[in-house]
Each structure stands twice: as C-alpha cells, then as structure tokens.
Amino acid sequence: MDQPPEVAQLVAAARAGDAAAWDALVDRYLPLVTAVIRRLRLSPSDADDVNQTVWLRLVEHLDGLREPQALPGWLATTARNEGLRLIKRRGRDLPVDPGGSALEAPVESDPGAALVQDLRSHALREALAELPPKRRELLLLLLADPPLSYDEISARLGIPKGSIGPTRARALEQLRESRALRSWISDEPAMLGGGRDVILD
C-alpha cells in the first residue's frame, strides 16, 4: 500500500497550485483544528468563525512557511490563539451595570488586537461573498463543527460526493485570489505583531 505523502511534499505541491495537495492538507489537518477549537468550548457560531480564520491564515501564508514539518503545530497554535483572541474580545463586550460607576467599565488592554480580528473577519466575509453561492456554501459546510461527512454535504448541496474535493479546491483558489483577501494580505503585516515568525517569513 502506498505511504501517504509527507507534509513537506504536500506543502510544496500546494504552493505550486496543486489542488489535490491542498485538499490533502485540509483533509489531514481539519480534525486537528476542530479538536483544538472544541477544547475552548466556544459557541457553534464562534467555533465556525475561528475555524474559518485558521484556514484563511493558512491560505494567506502558505507561501511563507519556512518549516513545512511544523505545519501541524502551527495550525494547532493558530487555532488556539484565534480562539483565545475571540474569547478575550467577547469578554470586553460584557454589559456594564448602568447604576454602577463609569470607572467600572471593562478596560481594553489591547484594543488593537480586537480591531485586527474584526478586520480579518470582515475581509473573510467579503472574500466569501465574492464566491459563487454554491462554492461559498460548500466551504462553510466543510468547516462545520461538528464536521459533516461527505455524504451529508453531498445530500445538502445536491452534488456528487466525488466532486466535493475538486470543487473545494477551486473555491479555495478563488478565495485566495479574491480582491478582499489580496487587499487584507497586503495590509496585514503592518497590523500584526510578534509570534508569526516561528515558521513564517
């Protein structure tokens, strides 16, 4: 029986535009990302947001991976950090007792982080809006938590199970090339600070 390709081979092929290699990366590591997010006990909608953001970050930075073998750790760390960032932001949204002192209002220790997250989420929503509806719906179903089987996705979308992978590859490539993401990628380095240089240029 053939051995599965090494991570470095998949990353190199995905960089070169091989849609099957991108599919293989997603198939291999989606359970890992989902498991990390699940441990954070987020609401289903927040878990979906974090999951989408993690894969968006990989789409944005695949060409900058210096150590492809570290990809599983990067994905797990990114999933955890994005989840914690969302939790922290939600904590800032706690209502303030109108009868209390204004000094008791939550203090934002890092308002820039929340702004960056909001901008990133906005860029992803805009990029998804650029996709044809069927492709957008497919990507969202593939990121569902708990994960859906290909049989369930096939039934929901009315497409053959065998076309899910190729359609996903085309949708992700179109997402990478969307105006919204290209604009975000060009602006992001100026907004993001440390922690990204572990395996990214």
Secondary structure, DSSP 8 states (H G I E B T S, - for coil): ------HHHHHHHHHTT-HHHHHHHHHHHHHHHHHHHHHTT--HHHHHHHHHHHHHHHHHHGGGBS-GGGHHHHHHHHHHHHHHHHHHHHHHT----TTS-GGGS---S-HHHHHHHHHHHHHHHHHHHHS-HHHHHHHHHHT-SS---HHHHHHHHT--GGGHHHHHHHHHHHHHTSHHHHHHHHHHHHH--SSSTTTB-
